Amino acid sequence: MKINVENGDIEGYVSKEISLEDVHDSQCTEILAPQIVNRIHYTQLQDTLKHWLQKLRIGGTVILGGYDAVEFSKNVINYSLSR
């Protein structure tokens, strides 16, 4: 299952709320969130991503974006985010 957590319909994706409450663990092949950094507070981002990773199948993909995506990516690459 490919999930879009942003507003609007995208062909090939199921639209869901950010919480993914009704999605089972390991059910998703892809989670699309191109503006997530702009939509939730940075203090909630890490917990949200941990929750989403539980929803992904092995080898699944999370696509993130937002105004601070460059800084977030640097932190991921440099292992600056705690687990």
PEBEL-V470824 format. One record per backbone hydrogen bond with DSSP energy under -1.0 kcal/mol. NH is the residue of the N-H (numbers start at 1). CO is the residue of the C=O. If there is no record, write none. Layout:
NH/CO ; NH/CO
This chain:
3/30 ; 4/14 ; 5/32 ; 13/10 ; 14/2 ; 16/4 ; 20/17 ; 23/20 ; 26/54 ; 27/24 ; 28/55 ; 29/1 ; 30/1 ; 31/61 ; 32/3 ; 33/63 ; 36/33 ; 37/65 ; 38/35 ; 40/36 ; 44/41 ; 48/44 ; 49/45 ; 50/46 ; 51/47 ; 52/48 ; 53/49 ; 54/50 ; 55/52 ; 57/28 ; 60/57 ; 61/29 ; 63/31 ; 65/33 ; 69/66 ; 72/68 ; 73/69 ; 74/70 ; 75/71 ; 76/72 ; 77/73 ; 78/74 ; 79/76 ; 80/75
